[in-house]
Amino acid sequence: MSDTINIYGHEIQLEKADSHITDIIIIAREIQYAPDGTMEDAILISTTPNSTYIMQRGIIETARDELRDTE
């Protein structure tokens, strides 16, 4: 039986009802304005404090693979 958890207004479907979320990665796009007035994009990343670089990279790579599989 699966369950959902709400994290900052987003429903996440858990694989098992007794599982736990341990790492969260937030990726955001920011639009900035250059001194000449043109728009530039920036990518902002925030993670839970104990998420190591290896864990972050693994989660992002896995998410990218999942997105490719659903194209």
N, C-alpha and C positions, 0 to 999 in steps of 0.2 A: 504494500500500500504506500503510495507516495503522498507527500504533503507539500505545502508551499510556505515560503517565508517572505515577508515584506521587508525589503531593505531600501530605505530612502524612497519609498513610493513605488518600487518596482517589485512585482511578484516573481519570485524565483521558484521553479518547480524542483523540489529535491528528489533524488533518486530513491531514497528510502526515508520513511518517516522518522527513524531514529538517527539520521545522519546530521552532521554539523558543518556549518560554513566556517572555514578557518582563514581564508585569504580573500580579499576583495581588491580588485583593480578597477579604477575609474579612469576612462580615457575620454577626454573632452576636446572639442575643437573650439579654438578662440580666434576671433577675427580682430586683428590689430590694424592700426593705421600708421603707415610710414610717414616720415617727416614731409614727403612730397604729396601726401594725401591719398596715395594708393592703398588698397587693402592688402593685408598679408594674413596668411593662416599660421596658426601655432597649434601644436598638439600639447595638451597638458595631461600628465599622468600622476595619479595619486594611488597609494596602496596602503594596506594595513601595516602597522609598525613592524611586525615580525616577518613580513614577506621578504624573503631574500631575493637577490637578483636572479638566481637560478629558478626559483619558484615563479617569479614574475614572468620571466622569459618563457618558461614552460606553459604557463596559463595562456599567455598571448599567442604563442605558436599553436597551441591546441585550438584556441578560438578561431584563429585564421584558417586552420585546416577544416574545422567544422563549417565555416562560412563557404569555403571552396566547395565542399561536398554538397551544399544546398543550392548552388548556382544552377 
